[in-house]
């Protein structure tokens, strides 16, 4: 699947993430645009897809 984030602003990505975190009976805290900007800055040079293990580490599951 091609990346879609480059076409969205930090505010738009934050809104989508917040929606996902709060729908379907969930009560996740909102994501703000500054958090999106920080992650984009940290991963700007990444050229390969994320692995399941990498994502799990970021999410604090492993």
GROMACS elastic network, one bead per residue, 0.5 to 0.9 nm:
[ bonds ]
;  ai    aj funct       b0    kb
    1     4     6  0.87671   500
    3     6     6  0.71929   500
    3     7     6  0.88738   500
    4     7     6  0.59670   500
    4     8     6  0.72702   500
    5     8     6  0.52749   500
    5     9     6  0.77949   500
    5    10     6  0.86906   500
    5    13     6  0.71432   500
    6     9     6  0.76120   500
    8    11     6  0.79862   500
    8    12     6  0.58159   500
    8    13     6  0.62717   500
    9    12     6  0.51197   500
    9    13     6  0.63034   500
    9    14     6  0.85554   500
    9    33     6  0.84734   500
   10    13     6  0.52069   500
   10    14     6  0.60768   500
   10    15     6  0.85749   500
   10    32     6  0.82273   500
   10    34     6  0.74938   500
   10    35     6  0.85112   500
   10    36     6  0.56751   500
   10    37     6  0.60668   500
   10    40     6  0.88637   500
   11    14     6  0.50871   500
   11    15     6  0.61467   500
   11    16     6  0.87493   500
   11    32     6  0.71969   500
   11    34     6  0.84954   500
   11    36     6  0.80202   500
   12    15     6  0.50579   500
   12    16     6  0.63071   500
   12    17     6  0.86646   500
   12    33     6  0.80325   500
   13    16     6  0.51770   500
   13    17     6  0.61668   500
   13    18     6  0.85078   500
   13    31     6  0.87968   500
   13    32     6  0.88903   500
   13    33     6  0.75337   500
   13    36     6  0.70794   500
   14    17     6  0.51503   500
   14    18     6  0.59923   500
   14    19     6  0.84946   500
   14    30     6  0.78686   500
   14    31     6  0.52501   500
   14    32     6  0.54328   500
   14    33     6  0.54255   500
   14    34     6  0.87090   500
   14    35     6  0.80371   500
   14    36     6  0.64161   500
   15    18     6  0.51098   500
   15    19     6  0.60884   500
   15    20     6  0.86682   500
   15    30     6  0.81975   500
   15    31     6  0.72766   500
   15    32     6  0.78436   500
   15    33     6  0.83492   500
   16    19     6  0.50994   500
   16    20     6  0.62806   500
   16    21     6  0.86536   500
   16    31     6  0.89392   500
   17    20     6  0.51578   500
   17    21     6  0.61413   500
   17    22     6  0.86588   500
   17    30     6  0.77945   500
   17    31     6  0.65095   500
   18    21     6  0.50445   500
   18    22     6  0.61685   500
   18    23     6  0.85990   500
   18    28     6  0.76030   500
   18    29     6  0.72591   500
   18    31     6  0.54237   500
   18    32     6  0.82453   500
   19    22     6  0.52596   500
   19    23     6  0.60074   500
   19    30     6  0.81596   500
   20    23     6  0.54826   500
   20    24     6  0.81662   500
   20    26     6  0.85201   500
   20    28     6  0.86580   500
   21    24     6  0.84991   500
   21    26     6  0.62510   500
   21    27     6  0.67335   500
   21    29     6  0.71367   500
   21    30     6  0.74160   500
   21    31     6  0.87149   500
   22    25     6  0.68628   500
   22    27     6  0.50823   500
   22    28     6  0.54515   500
   22    29     6  0.75749   500
   22    30     6  0.79537   500
   23    26     6  0.55761   500
   23    27     6  0.77260   500
   23    28     6  0.88146   500
   28    31     6  0.89624   500
   31    34     6  0.84355   500
   31    35     6  0.67413   500
   31    36     6  0.76841   500
   32    35     6  0.55399   500
   32    36     6  0.67749   500
   32    37     6  0.89475   500
   33    36     6  0.50692   500
   33    37     6  0.61460   500
   33    38     6  0.86146   500
   34    37     6  0.50116   500
   34    38     6  0.61429   500
   34    39     6  0.87285   500
   35    38     6  0.50851   500
   35    39     6  0.63351   500
   35    40     6  0.86134   500
   36    39     6  0.52675   500
   36    40     6  0.61471   500
   36    41     6  0.86071   500
   37    40     6  0.50691   500
   37    41     6  0.61191   500
   37    42     6  0.86512   500
   38    41     6  0.51185   500
   38    42     6  0.62230   500
   38    43     6  0.86873   500
   39    42     6  0.50629   500
   39    43     6  0.61290   500
   39    44     6  0.82760   500
   40    43     6  0.52546   500
   40    44     6  0.56016   500
   41    44     6  0.52402   500
   41    45     6  0.84923   500
   42    45     6  0.79402   500
   42    46     6  0.88745   500
   43    46     6  0.54396   500
   44    47     6  0.85375   500
   46    49     6  0.81255   500
   50    53     6  0.82527   500
   50    54     6  0.62734   500
   50    55     6  0.66270   500
   51    54     6  0.52128   500
   51    55     6  0.63482   500
   51    56     6  0.86327   500
   52    55     6  0.52158   500
   52    56     6  0.60989   500
   52    57     6  0.86897   500
   53    56     6  0.50879   500
   53    57     6  0.62721   500
   53    58     6  0.87597   500
   53    62     6  0.80291   500
   54    57     6  0.52396   500
   54    58     6  0.63987   500
   54    59     6  0.87199   500
   55    58     6  0.51201   500
   55    59     6  0.61577   500
   55    60     6  0.86605   500
   55    61     6  0.87612   500
   56    59     6  0.50408   500
   56    60     6  0.62275   500
   56    61     6  0.52126   500
   56    62     6  0.59343   500
   57    60     6  0.51158   500
   57    61     6  0.58891   500
   57    62     6  0.52043   500
   58    61     6  0.76889   500
   58    62     6  0.84642   500
   59    62     6  0.79967   500
